[in-house]
């Protein structure tokens, strides 16, 4: 088995893994969402007057729609459909009126879901000099051959990997670095549970490792439930099918980089 998979499993099962991982992914729920005062005033007026069309139009202006309904996304993308589909609008509004104004405000101002906040946390952790060096912008990264981590958005990392390292893949990158003259690229994921979306996230990271003819060392920086020993699909995958891949926890990434 790849040394770094083994180290990650040992870390997760023998040390204060979750306590330490909180430094990388401090998943603290955000405070309530701010709601535009003017929009909310219009919502209240429409609610009181039972003006269904106006109520839907105003609620769609908010970041969070108060109820889950399979037709909401369509209405967001084609507002003209609001006037053409009265039964759908009446059905949705019926559910909204059942909430009452106080509950409606509460729903519209709920914090973002924790798992939706996870994405930028790995890069924030890098910017805290957690790997011993501070990430640098593209110009500085390209100006020398010293150890460096590339700082930037998805496009910056992808463009560099494509143009300089031959990385032609539709999945984005969370990590581009150079250590001891060797380039390292990878995705970072915090897999919070088994099944569904989390399995898809795992597969995304693995697909990056399987890209051919890349002039870089490929890594999957994975954390979470995949290191729990047992018969779960992820654990069996990393210890059997993918046991020679560079899969590792963010908590052993520094050791991996400095031994290159």
MOMOLIN-V452865 format. One record per residue. N is the residue number from 0. RES is the residue in three letters. OMEGA is omega in radians with two decimals (none if undefined). BURIAL is I if it has 9 or more other ideal C-beta (glycine too) atoms within 8 Angstrom, else O. Layout:
{{N RES OMEGA BURIAL} {N RES OMEGA BURIAL}}
//
This chain:
{{0 UNK 3.08 O} {1 UNK -3.08 I} {2 UNK -3.00 O} {3 UNK 2.99 I} {4 UNK -3.12 I} {5 UNK 3.12 I} {6 UNK -3.13 I} {7 UNK 3.11 I} {8 UNK 3.13 I} {9 UNK -3.14 I} {10 UNK -3.07 I} {11 UNK -3.04 I} {12 UNK -3.07 I} {13 UNK -3.08 O} {14 UNK -3.14 O} {15 UNK -3.01 O} {16 UNK -3.08 I} {17 UNK 3.10 O} {18 UNK -3.12 O} {19 UNK -3.11 I} {20 UNK 3.13 I} {21 UNK 3.06 I} {22 UNK 3.13 O} {23 UNK -3.09 I} {24 UNK 3.14 I} {25 UNK -2.99 O} {26 UNK 3.10 I} {27 UNK 3.13 O} {28 UNK 3.11 O} {29 UNK 3.06 O} {30 UNK -3.10 O} {31 UNK 3.09 O} {32 UNK 3.05 I} {33 UNK -3.14 O} {34 UNK 3.12 I} {35 UNK -3.05 O} {36 UNK -3.10 O} {37 UNK 3.12 O} {38 UNK -3.12 I} {39 UNK 3.08 I} {40 UNK 3.11 O} {41 UNK 3.10 I} {42 UNK -3.14 I} {43 UNK -3.13 I} {44 UNK -3.14 I} {45 UNK 3.12 I} {46 UNK -3.11 I} {47 UNK -3.10 O} {48 UNK -3.08 O} {49 UNK 3.08 O} {50 UNK -3.00 O} {51 UNK -3.07 I} {52 UNK 3.13 I} {53 UNK 3.14 I} {54 UNK 3.14 I} {55 UNK -3.11 I} {56 UNK -3.13 I} {57 UNK 3.13 I} {58 UNK 3.12 I} {59 UNK 3.09 I} {60 UNK -3.12 O} {61 UNK 3.14 I} {62 UNK -3.07 O} {63 UNK 3.06 I} {64 UNK -2.94 I} {65 UNK 3.12 I} {66 UNK 3.08 I} {67 UNK 3.14 O} {68 UNK -3.03 O} {69 UNK -3.08 O} {70 UNK -3.07 O} {71 UNK -3.10 I} {72 UNK 3.12 O} {73 UNK -3.13 O} {74 UNK 3.10 I} {75 UNK -3.06 O} {76 UNK 3.11 O} {77 UNK -3.07 O} {78 UNK 3.12 O} {79 UNK 3.14 O} {80 UNK 3.14 I} {81 UNK -3.11 I} {82 UNK -3.05 O} {83 UNK -3.04 O} {84 UNK -3.04 O} {85 UNK -3.11 O} {86 UNK 3.09 O} {87 UNK -3.14 O} {88 UNK 3.13 I} {89 UNK 3.13 I} {90 UNK -3.13 O} {91 UNK -3.13 I} {92 UNK 3.09 I} {93 UNK 3.11 O} {94 UNK -3.13 I} {95 UNK 3.14 I} {96 UNK 3.12 I} {97 UNK -3.13 O} {98 UNK -2.98 I} {99 UNK -3.04 O} {100 UNK -3.10 O} {101 UNK 3.13 O} {102 UNK 3.11 O} {103 UNK 3.12 I} {104 UNK -3.14 I} {105 UNK 3.14 O} {106 UNK -3.09 I} {107 UNK -3.09 I} {108 UNK 3.13 I} {109 UNK 3.08 O} {110 UNK 3.03 O} {111 UNK 3.08 O} {112 UNK -3.09 O} {113 UNK -3.07 O} {114 UNK 3.09 O} {115 UNK 3.12 O} {116 UNK -2.99 I} {117 UNK -3.03 I} {118 UNK -3.06 O} {119 UNK -2.99 O} {120 UNK -3.14 I} {121 UNK 3.13 I} {122 UNK 3.06 I} {123 UNK 3.11 O} {124 UNK 3.09 I} {125 UNK -3.10 I} {126 UNK 3.06 I} {127 UNK 3.10 O} {128 UNK -3.07 O} {129 UNK 3.11 I} {130 UNK 3.05 I} {131 UNK 3.10 O} {132 UNK -3.13 O} {133 UNK 3.09 O} {134 UNK -3.07 I} {135 UNK 3.12 I} {136 UNK -3.01 O} {137 UNK -3.11 I} {138 UNK 3.13 O} {139 UNK -3.14 I} {140 UNK -3.08 I} {141 UNK -3.01 O} {142 UNK -3.13 O} {143 UNK 3.14 O} {144 UNK -3.13 O} {145 UNK 3.08 O} {146 UNK -3.09 O} {147 UNK 3.03 I} {148 UNK -3.11 I} {149 UNK 3.09 I} {150 UNK 3.12 I} {151 UNK 3.12 O} {152 UNK -3.09 O} {153 UNK -3.09 O} {154 UNK -3.14 O} {155 UNK -3.11 I} {156 UNK -3.13 I} {157 UNK -3.13 I} {158 UNK 3.13 O} {159 UNK -3.10 I} {160 UNK -3.13 I} {161 UNK -3.03 I} {162 UNK -3.03 O} {163 UNK -3.02 O} {164 UNK 3.11 I} {165 UNK -3.14 O} {166 UNK 3.12 I} {167 UNK -3.07 O} {168 UNK -3.06 O} {169 UNK 3.11 O} {170 UNK -3.11 O} {171 UNK 3.14 O} {172 UNK 3.08 I} {173 UNK -3.01 I} {174 UNK 2.99 I} {175 UNK -3.08 I} {176 UNK 3.07 I} {177 UNK 3.12 I} {178 UNK -3.12 I} {179 UNK 3.09 O} {180 UNK -3.12 O} {181 UNK 3.11 I} {182 UNK 3.14 I} {183 UNK 3.08 I} {184 UNK 3.11 I} {185 UNK 3.04 I} {186 UNK 3.09 I} {187 UNK -3.14 I} {188 UNK 2.97 I} {189 UNK -3.07 I} {190 UNK -2.97 I} {191 UNK -3.11 O} {192 UNK 3.10 O} {193 UNK 3.00 O} {194 UNK 3.00 O} {195 UNK -3.07 O} {196 UNK -3.11 O} {197 UNK 3.05 I} {198 UNK 3.11 I} {199 UNK 3.10 O} {200 UNK 3.09 I} {201 UNK -3.13 I} {202 UNK 3.08 O} {203 UNK -3.13 I} {204 UNK 3.12 I} {205 UNK -3.12 I} {206 UNK 3.08 I} {207 UNK 3.13 I} {208 UNK -3.05 I} {209 UNK 3.10 O} {210 UNK -3.06 I} {211 UNK 2.98 O} {212 UNK 3.07 O} {213 UNK -3.11 I} {214 UNK -3.12 O} {215 UNK 3.02 I} {216 UNK -3.08 I} {217 UNK 3.14 I} {218 UNK 2.98 I} {219 UNK -3.08 I} {220 UNK -2.99 I} {221 UNK 3.08 I} {222 UNK 3.10 I} {223 UNK -2.94 I} {224 UNK -3.09 I} {225 UNK -3.13 I} {226 UNK 3.08 I} {227 UNK -3.10 I} {228 UNK 3.13 O} {229 UNK -3.08 O} {230 UNK -3.14 O} {231 UNK -3.00 I} {232 UNK -3.11 O} {233 UNK -3.13 I} {234 UNK 3.12 I} {235 UNK 3.13 I} {236 UNK -3.08 I} {237 UNK -3.14 I} {238 UNK 3.14 I} {239 UNK -3.03 O} {240 UNK -3.07 O} {241 UNK -2.99 I} {242 UNK 3.08 I} {243 UNK -3.13 O} {244 UNK 3.07 I} {245 UNK 3.09 I} {246 UNK -3.08 I} {247 UNK 3.02 I} {248 UNK 3.03 I} {249 UNK -3.08 I} {250 UNK 3.05 I} {251 UNK -3.09 I} {252 UNK -3.12 I} {253 UNK 3.13 I} {254 UNK 3.12 O} {255 UNK -3.07 I} {256 UNK -3.05 I} {257 UNK 3.07 O} {258 UNK -3.13 O} {259 UNK none I}}
//
